[in-house]
């Protein structure tokens, strides 16, 4: 009888620990789904608003520089090229739950489908940022340096400061009224301006056909992951 009582107590304790671990596992998944929803919201903002917004300003910059007569377009050019290139294109995933899982151990996620989908998404996050961050940063830095061929450094710094003070949703805002009437563009360096326009076109192409496409694919994978996690853990 004593053995039976001890054995039953052992089974009860195992069952209790199993229930505690299951509740803990589900808590992590609920948290992970919330993180994925946050990531999905940011990607939707980037895909549907930020990228089209900045591509439009980049196109405006190219159009202004290709006009036969630049006269009177100085302030418009400052506004266009600063807004076009002044934004945060990097995707920063919500790592709250991922960091907890790395700390506590992925063994807490006993559901193999869930563990696999989370691991795959984390890999995709790293790949997207690895493919876009260094290349886009390089292009953007090159554009910033090339702009000194036609733009006044002091004026540009002043305008950029104003633009980033109005930083909203990973994007700058700059009104034409924020730019002094005295802001002038040096139109004498025609070859440098031509080179700058070519770099703008390259930058626009990469944003449109690499960054945006990569984010669209990742957004779809996140939506799929949310559906799988909800199904596996019977979440609403």
N, C-alpha and C positions, 0 to 999 in steps of 0.2 A: 504493500500500500504506500509506503514511504517513497519507494522508487517511482511508482505511478504518479504520486503527487509532484515529485521533483520533475519528472518528465513532462507532465502537463504544464507545470510552471515554465519550463524551458520553451515549450511550444507557444505558450501564451506570450512570453517575452519576445520570441522571434516574430510572432504575428504583430505585436505592438510595434517593434522596430520596423517591420516591413511597411506598416501603415504610415508610420512617421516619415520614412524615406519616400514613400509614394507621394505623401502630401508635399514634402519638400521638393521633390522632382517636379510636381505639377506647378508649384509656386514659381520655380525657375522658368518653366515653359510659359506661364502666363506673363512673366516679366519679359521673356524673350519676344513674345508676340507683340507686346507694347513697344519694345525697342524697334522691331521690324516695321511696325506701323509708323513710327517716327521717321525711320529711314525712307519709307515709301512716300511719306508726305514731302520730305525734302526733295527727293528725286523728281516727284511730280512738279514741284515748284521750279526746279532747275530745268527740266525738260520743256515744260509748257510756258514758262515765263522768263527765267533768267537767260537761258541760251538764246531764245528768239530776240529778246530785248537787246542783248549785246551784239548779236549778229546784225541787227538792224542799224545800230550805231556804227559798227565797223563798215557796213555797206555805205552809210552816209559819209563816212570819212573818205572812202575811196572815191565816191561820186564827187565830193567837193574838190578833191585834189585833181580830178580828171576834167573839171570844168575848164573851158578855154579862158575864162577871165576869173581870177581869184579876188579881184577887187571887192572889198567890203565883206569878205567871207571869213576874215581872221577869227572872230569870236565864235562863229559857227564851227570852224575847224577845231579850235581848242575844246569846245564842248564835245564834239563828236569823238575825237580820238581819246580823250580822257575817260569818257563814259564807256567807250567801246572796249578799252583794255583794262579798266579799273574794276575788277570784281574777283570774288573768290570762287574759282571753279572746282576746287578740290572737294571730294565727297568724304565727309567725316562721319563714319557710321557710329550709331549709338552703341557704345561698348560696355554699358553698365552690367548687363547680364553676362556677356562674354568674359569680362574680366573676373567676375565672380566664379564662373565655371572653371576658368583657368586656375584660379586660386584654390577652389574647393575640389576640383577634379571632375573631368567629364564622365567619370564612372557613375556619377549621380544620375545621369540621363541613361536609364536602362533600356529605353525604347530605341532600337537600332535605327529605325526610320528617322526619328527625331534627331538622334546624334549625328547621323550622316548628313541630313539636310542643313543642320547648323554648321557643321564642319565645312561643307561645300560652299556655303554662303560666305563664311569667313575667308576662304581661299579666294573667292571671286572678288570680295572687297579689296583684298591686297593686290590682286592682278589689275583691277581697274585703276587703282591709284598709282601702281607702279608704272602702268603704261601711259598714263596721262600726266602725272605730276611733273616729272623731270622734263619731259618734252615740251609741255605747255609753258612751264616756268622759263625754260630756255628761250622759247619764242617771245614770251612776254618781256623778259629782260632785254632781249635784243631790240624789241620795238621801243622800249623806254629809252635805251641808249641812242637809237637811230633818230628819235624825235628831236634830239638836240640840234640836228642839222637844220631844222626849220623853225623850231619853237624856242622861245625865250625861257631859259632855265628858271629864272626867278618867278616869272609869271606862271609858268607851269606848276612850280612848287606851291605857289599861293592858291591856285585854282584847285590843285589836287587835295590840298589840306581842307579846303571848303567842301569838296566832293566827299571826302572820307568822313567828315564830320556828320554828313547826312547819310552815312552808311546804313542801309536797311535791307534785310533779307539777303545778305551776302552780295549786295550790289550798291554801287555809289549812285548818288543823285546830284545832278548839277543843272541849275537853271541858267539860261543865257544872261539873266540879270546878275548872276554871281560872277560874271566875267567883266573885267574893266574894259571900257571903251578904248583904253590905251593898249590893250593886248594886241600884239602884232605878230604875224607870221613872216618869216624870211623866205620869200618865194624865189630867191636868186639861185638856190641850190637845187636846180631842177633834177639832176641825176640822183641826188640823195633822196629827193621826194619820190622819184620813180621807184627807187630801191625800197623805200618805206612802203609804198603802195603794194609792191610785190610781196613784201613780208606780211602785210595786212591780209592779203588774199590767201596766203599760205596758212596764216593763223585761223582765219575764218573757215577755211576748208577743213582743218583739223578739228576745230570745235564742232562743226556741223556733222562730219562724217566719221569721227572717232569718239570724241567725248559724248556727244548726244546719243549715238547709236549704242555705245557701251553702257550708258545710264539707262537707256530704254530696255536693253537686255537684262540688266541687273534688276530693274524695277519689276519686270515680269517674273524673275526668279524669286524675288522677295514675296510677291503676291502668291506664288505657288507654294512657297515655304509656309506662309501663314495658314493657308488652307490645309496643308498636310498636318501641321502642328495642332490646329483646332480639331481636326478629325481624329487624330491619334489620341488626344487627351479629352475629347468630348467637350470642347470649349464652345461657348456661344460666340 
